[in-house]
Structure formats: C-alpha cells, structure tokens
Amino acid sequence: MQSGNVALAVSAVSLTSPALFGRFSPGDGTRRRWLVGWTLLTAAMFVSLALVHNATFDVAMMLAVGMLSGYMILQYSEVRLAYPAQIVGRALALFTMSMFLGVAVMQWFTGLVASMAKVQSADIYAAVLLTIAALLAVGAVAFAWLPRAPRPLTR
C-alpha cells in the first residue's frame, strides 16, 4: 500500500511538472543550457538514490525527480525552432517517438544491468540507478557538444 501511494504521488507530480516548466521557458538563448543543467542535476539525484539508503530520502528524491522531469518539455521548443514550418509537425512527431524509443532502450538496458548485478551478487538497485545516472550524464554531454541546429529563416 505504501509503495502504491508513493507511485501515485510520483505519477501526479510527473504529470503536472511539464506544464510548470512550460511556463518558465528561458528562451532560445539559454534553453540548451537549462536542458543540460537539469539533466545533470537529475543524474546527480539518481547517484544520491544509489548511495543513500533511507526510505524518507528515497521518497523525497523520487518526488523531486518526478517534479524536475518536466524540464524535458523544453526540448520540444528546440525541435520546433530547428525545422521549417512545413515539416515541423513531422519533426515533433519523430522526436516524440524517439523519446519513447529511448524509454524502451533504457528499460531494456537497465534490466540487463540488473541481471548482471544479480549474477555478480552486487546491489541491483545501486547498479541500475548508477547506470541511469551515467546515461543521463552522457546524454547531457552529447547534447551540449552537438552543434545548434540552424534556425529556419521563415516561420
């Protein structure tokens, strides 16, 4: 019952956070820095979840991760600005499907990591949480190094 209550609370927070981040858009000039910064902060939160073993801390941190996950909505603005108006709908649809693919790959890969940790008699949860943190950090660095997409001349 307690884990169900936590899952419900995290789900509710995760559903409301994109609307909040959508209201706080930093604008075209700093959006990429926000995306990198929030991703690195989220990675740090997953590291803390892996290393700190306290139920209250875990619940608070998962609620915080759920709240901060709304920053990903800012990527839609980056995609929208990178493509001409006549194909922006297709670009946004492809981006959305790519996010679902990323979630599926993350679930598969962390399942593999959990299986390998179990075989090694390692802490399964720590292995999975540290893997998520590492992948978030790698993704943030890769995104930061990607060249900014040329902005279309007409909108």
C-alpha positions as CSV (number, residue, x, y, z in Angstrom):
1,M,0.0,0.0,0.0
2,Q,2.8,2.4,0.9
3,S,4.6,1.8,-2.4
4,G,1.4,2.3,-4.3
5,N,0.8,5.7,-2.5
6,V,4.4,6.7,-3.5
7,A,3.9,5.6,-7.1
8,L,0.6,7.6,-7.2
9,A,2.3,10.7,-5.8
10,V,5.2,10.5,-8.2
11,S,2.8,10.0,-11.1
12,A,0.7,13.0,-10.1
13,V,3.8,15.2,-9.7
14,S,5.3,13.9,-13.0
15,L,2.0,14.8,-14.8
16,T,2.0,18.4,-13.6
17,S,5.6,19.3,-13.9
18,P,5.8,19.7,-17.7
19,A,3.1,22.4,-17.5
20,L,5.1,24.2,-14.9
21,F,8.3,24.0,-16.9
22,G,6.4,25.2,-20.0
23,R,5.6,28.4,-18.2
24,F,9.2,29.0,-17.2
25,S,10.8,28.7,-20.6
26,P,14.2,30.5,-20.5
27,G,14.0,31.5,-24.2
28,D,16.0,30.4,-27.2
29,G,19.4,31.7,-26.0
30,T,19.6,29.7,-22.7
31,R,17.2,26.8,-23.3
32,R,20.0,24.4,-24.2
33,R,22.0,25.3,-21.0
34,W,18.8,24.6,-19.0
35,L,18.4,21.2,-20.7
36,V,22.0,20.2,-19.9
37,G,21.9,21.6,-16.4
38,W,18.6,20.0,-15.4
39,T,19.8,16.7,-16.9
40,L,23.0,16.7,-14.9
41,L,21.1,17.6,-11.8
42,T,18.7,14.7,-12.4
43,A,21.8,12.4,-12.9
44,A,23.2,13.6,-9.6
45,M,19.8,12.8,-7.9
46,F,20.0,9.2,-9.3
47,V,23.5,8.9,-7.9
48,S,22.3,10.0,-4.5
49,L,19.4,7.5,-4.7
50,A,22.0,4.8,-5.4
51,L,24.3,5.8,-2.5
52,V,21.9,6.9,0.3
53,H,19.8,4.2,1.8
54,N,17.0,5.9,3.7
55,A,13.3,5.4,2.9
56,T,12.3,9.0,3.6
57,F,15.1,10.3,1.5
58,D,14.2,7.9,-1.3
59,V,10.6,9.0,-1.4
60,A,11.5,12.7,-1.3
61,M,14.1,12.2,-4.0
62,M,11.7,10.3,-6.3
63,L,9.2,13.1,-5.9
64,A,11.9,15.6,-6.7
65,V,12.9,13.6,-9.8
66,G,9.3,13.4,-10.9
67,M,8.9,17.2,-10.5
68,L,12.1,18.0,-12.3
69,S,11.4,15.6,-15.1
70,G,9.1,18.2,-16.6
71,Y,12.2,20.1,-17.9
72,M,12.2,17.7,-20.9
73,I,9.2,19.6,-22.3
74,L,11.8,22.4,-23.2
75,Q,13.2,20.1,-25.9
76,Y,10.0,20.5,-28.0
77,S,10.9,24.2,-28.4
78,E,14.3,23.3,-29.6
79,V,12.9,20.8,-32.2
80,R,10.3,23.3,-33.3
81,L,12.8,26.0,-33.9
82,A,15.2,23.7,-35.8
83,Y,12.8,22.9,-38.7
84,P,10.9,24.9,-41.2
85,A,7.2,25.4,-40.6
86,Q,6.1,23.0,-43.4
87,I,7.8,20.0,-41.7
88,V,7.8,20.9,-38.0
89,G,4.8,18.7,-37.3
90,R,6.7,15.6,-38.6
91,A,9.8,16.6,-36.7
92,L,7.9,16.9,-33.4
93,A,6.2,13.5,-34.1
94,L,9.6,11.9,-34.8
95,F,11.0,13.5,-31.6
96,T,8.1,12.1,-29.5
97,M,8.6,8.6,-30.9
98,S,12.3,8.9,-30.3
99,M,11.7,9.6,-26.7
100,F,9.5,6.5,-26.4
101,L,12.3,4.5,-28.0
102,G,14.7,6.0,-25.5
103,V,12.5,4.9,-22.6
104,A,12.2,1.4,-24.1
105,V,16.0,1.1,-24.6
106,M,16.6,2.4,-21.1
107,Q,14.2,-0.2,-19.6
108,W,15.9,-3.0,-21.6
109,F,19.4,-1.9,-20.7
110,T,18.8,-1.4,-17.0
111,G,17.1,-4.8,-16.9
112,L,20.3,-6.2,-18.4
113,V,22.4,-4.3,-15.8
114,A,20.1,-5.6,-13.0
115,S,20.6,-9.2,-14.3
116,M,24.3,-8.8,-14.4
117,A,24.4,-7.2,-11.0
118,K,22.4,-10.2,-9.6
119,V,24.9,-12.7,-11.1
120,Q,27.7,-10.7,-9.5
121,S,25.9,-10.5,-6.1
122,A,26.0,-6.7,-6.4
123,D,23.4,-4.3,-5.2
124,I,20.9,-4.4,-8.0
125,Y,19.2,-1.1,-7.3
126,A,22.5,0.8,-7.0
127,A,23.7,-0.7,-10.3
128,V,20.5,0.3,-12.1
129,L,20.4,3.8,-10.5
130,L,24.0,4.5,-11.3
131,T,23.5,3.3,-14.8
132,I,20.6,5.7,-15.3
133,A,22.8,8.5,-13.8
134,A,25.6,7.6,-16.2
135,L,23.4,7.5,-19.2
136,L,21.8,10.9,-18.3
137,A,25.2,12.4,-17.9
138,V,26.5,11.0,-21.2
139,G,23.3,12.3,-22.9
140,A,23.7,15.7,-21.4
141,V,27.3,16.0,-22.5
142,A,26.5,14.7,-26.0
143,F,23.6,17.2,-26.3
144,A,25.9,20.1,-25.1
145,W,28.5,19.2,-27.8
146,L,26.0,18.9,-30.6
147,P,26.0,21.9,-32.9
148,R,23.0,24.1,-32.6
149,A,20.6,23.4,-35.4
150,P,20.4,26.2,-37.9
151,R,17.3,28.3,-37.4
152,P,14.9,28.4,-40.3
153,L,14.7,31.8,-42.0
154,T,10.9,31.9,-42.2
155,R,8.4,30.9,-39.6
